[in-house]
Amino acid sequence: MTTVKRNTVIVLILLVVSALVYAGTQDRQDDPIVERIVAKCSSIESMRCDFSQVKTVPLMDAPQESGGRMLYRRPSALKWAYTEPFVNSFTIDGDVISINNGDGETQVSGEAARMFKGMAGIMLGCMTGESLRDKRLFQTSVNEQDGEWVAVLVPQRREIKRVFTQIVMVFDPTTSLLKSLTMTEQSGGSTRIVVSNVSINGHYDAEW
């Protein structure tokens, strides 16, 4: 996987994982919607879910479609794996960061590793709840619309603002879990991810 593709995957993982545990952090600690999502986050020891992704790019006639699976294990293990139309994955396990493009696993080092670890710290902070109300990441508004919880996140961090103008996340009020998110890019394109088959606190070791 090229450096550009790796960086794109890292930003995508950051946002998706943040969405799954509500990284749209804010000061509205008394908001009942926020509190219900935070309570669900705090109960997560492990997670597995499938995802489908549709990316639109300006000047391209057809959207790019892909899909795969995400795994998480507290306190610091995360795997984001594409299974179609290509196969590759990115894994964080403590301080070890590796990429597998189908030809074998390679550990990331040097400047790329420092960048990845910075992103990983944010993601894992979201998973453990440490970053849930850190408004340095996003300016957030949350509303109930048509029986769903809709969160609109405006990036505050420079490295995220360079790529995205906003992220819209939709949650299921019954489960307090993410249903979908749409990321609008500075370039005019967008990425929509739909989450399905979410399983929490199971035994997924064989899938790592």
C-alpha positions in Angstrom: 0.0 0.0 0.0 1.4 3.4 -0.9 2.1 6.1 1.7 -0.8 8.2 0.3 -3.2 5.3 0.6 -2.0 4.4 4.1 -2.6 8.0 5.3 -6.1 8.0 3.8 -6.8 4.7 5.6 -5.5 6.1 8.9 -7.8 9.2 8.7 -10.7 7.0 7.8 -10.1 4.6 10.7 -9.8 7.6 13.1 -13.2 8.9 12.1 -15.0 5.6 11.9 -13.8 4.3 15.3 -14.5 7.7 16.8 -18.0 7.5 15.4 -18.6 4.1 16.8 -18.0 5.2 20.3 -19.1 8.8 19.8 -15.9 10.8 19.4 -17.9 13.9 18.7 -16.8 15.3 22.0 -18.3 18.3 23.7 -19.2 20.1 26.9 -22.8 19.1 26.8 -22.4 16.5 29.6 -26.0 16.8 30.7 -27.4 16.0 27.2 -29.3 12.7 27.7 -28.5 11.5 24.2 -24.8 12.0 24.8 -25.0 10.3 28.2 -26.7 7.2 26.8 -24.0 6.9 24.1 -21.2 7.5 26.6 -22.7 4.8 28.9 -22.7 2.3 26.0 -19.1 3.2 25.2 -17.9 2.6 28.7 -19.3 -0.9 28.6 -17.4 -2.0 25.5 -14.5 -4.4 26.1 -14.4 -5.8 22.6 -16.2 -5.1 19.4 -16.7 -6.6 15.9 -18.6 -5.1 13.1 -18.9 -5.2 9.3 -18.9 -2.0 7.2 -19.8 -1.0 3.6 -18.2 2.1 2.2 -19.2 4.3 -0.8 -16.8 7.0 -1.9 -17.7 9.7 -4.4 -14.9 11.6 -6.1 -15.4 14.8 -8.2 -15.1 14.2 -12.0 -15.5 10.4 -11.6 -18.8 9.0 -13.0 -19.1 6.0 -10.7 -18.7 5.8 -6.9 -16.0 3.5 -5.4 -17.5 0.8 -3.3 -15.7 -1.4 -0.8 -16.3 -3.3 2.5 -14.8 -5.1 5.3 -14.6 -5.7 9.1 -13.4 -3.8 12.1 -12.2 -5.4 15.4 -11.5 -3.7 18.7 -10.1 -5.1 22.0 -9.6 -3.0 25.1 -7.3 -1.4 26.0 -5.3 -0.8 22.9 -5.9 -3.2 20.0 -7.6 -2.3 16.8 -7.9 -3.9 13.3 -9.5 -2.3 10.3 -9.6 -4.8 7.4 -10.9 -4.3 3.8 -12.2 -7.6 2.3 -13.6 -6.3 -1.0 -12.9 -5.4 -3.7 -9.3 -5.6 -2.4 -7.8 -7.1 0.7 -5.6 -5.2 3.1 -5.6 -4.3 6.8 -4.2 -1.9 9.4 -3.6 -3.2 12.9 -2.7 -1.4 16.2 -1.6 -3.5 19.2 -0.2 -1.3 21.9 2.9 0.3 20.4 3.1 -2.0 17.5 1.6 -0.8 14.2 1.4 -2.9 11.1 0.0 -3.0 7.6 -0.9 -6.1 5.6 -1.6 -5.6 1.9 -2.1 -9.2 1.2 1.5 -10.0 0.6 2.5 -10.2 4.2 2.6 -8.0 7.3 4.9 -5.0 7.6 5.5 -3.0 10.7 5.4 0.8 10.3 8.5 2.8 11.5 10.0 6.3 11.3 7.9 9.3 10.6 5.0 7.3 9.4 4.9 5.4 12.7 4.9 8.6 14.7 2.0 9.9 12.7 0.1 6.6 13.0 0.8 6.5 16.8 -0.6 10.0 17.2 -3.8 9.0 15.3 -3.9 5.7 17.3 -3.7 7.6 20.6 -6.8 9.6 19.6 -8.7 6.5 18.5 -7.8 4.5 21.6 -8.6 7.5 23.8 -12.1 7.4 22.2 -12.4 3.7 22.9 -11.5 4.0 26.5 -13.6 7.1 27.0 -10.7 9.4 27.7 -11.4 11.6 24.6 -15.2 11.5 24.7 -15.6 15.1 25.8 -12.4 16.6 24.3 -13.8 19.5 22.3 -10.4 19.9 20.6 -11.4 17.2 18.2 -14.9 18.4 17.0 -17.5 21.1 17.5 -20.6 19.0 17.7 -24.4 19.4 17.6 -26.8 16.5 18.4 -30.4 16.3 17.6 -33.2 13.7 17.3 -34.6 13.5 13.8 -37.2 11.1 12.4 -36.6 8.7 15.2 -32.8 8.7 14.9 -30.0 10.5 16.7 -28.1 12.7 14.3 -24.7 14.2 15.2 -23.0 16.9 13.1 -19.3 17.2 13.7 -17.1 20.1 12.5 -13.4 19.2 12.8 -11.2 21.4 15.0 -7.9 19.7 14.6 -5.8 21.0 11.7 -4.9 17.5 10.3 -8.6 16.6 10.1 -9.7 20.0 8.8 -7.3 19.6 5.9 -9.3 16.6 4.7 -12.9 17.0 5.9 -15.4 19.8 6.2 -17.9 17.9 8.4 -19.0 14.5 9.5 -22.6 13.5 10.0 -23.3 10.4 12.1 -26.6 8.6 12.6 -27.3 6.5 15.7 -30.0 4.0 16.6 -31.7 5.2 19.8 -32.7 1.6 20.7 -29.1 0.4 20.9 -27.1 3.7 21.2 -24.9 2.4 18.4 -23.8 3.9 15.1 -25.8 3.2 12.0 -24.0 5.3 9.4 -21.7 8.2 8.9 -21.1 10.5 6.0 -17.8 12.4 5.7 -17.7 15.5 3.4 -14.3 16.3 2.0 -12.6 19.6 1.3 -12.3 18.4 -2.3 -16.0 18.1 -2.8 -16.1 14.4 -2.5 -17.7 12.3 0.2 -17.4 9.0 2.0 -20.4 7.2 3.4 -20.0 4.2 5.7 -22.8 2.0 6.9 -22.2 -0.3 9.9 -23.9 -3.7 10.3 -23.7 -6.9 12.3 -22.3 -5.2 15.3 -21.2 -7.5 18.1 -20.0 -6.3 21.5 -18.0 -8.1 24.2 -17.6 -11.4 22.4 -14.6 -13.6 21.9 -13.0 -12.6 18.5 -9.4 -13.7 19.1 -9.5 -16.1 16.1 -10.3 -13.2 13.8 -7.2 -11.2 14.6 
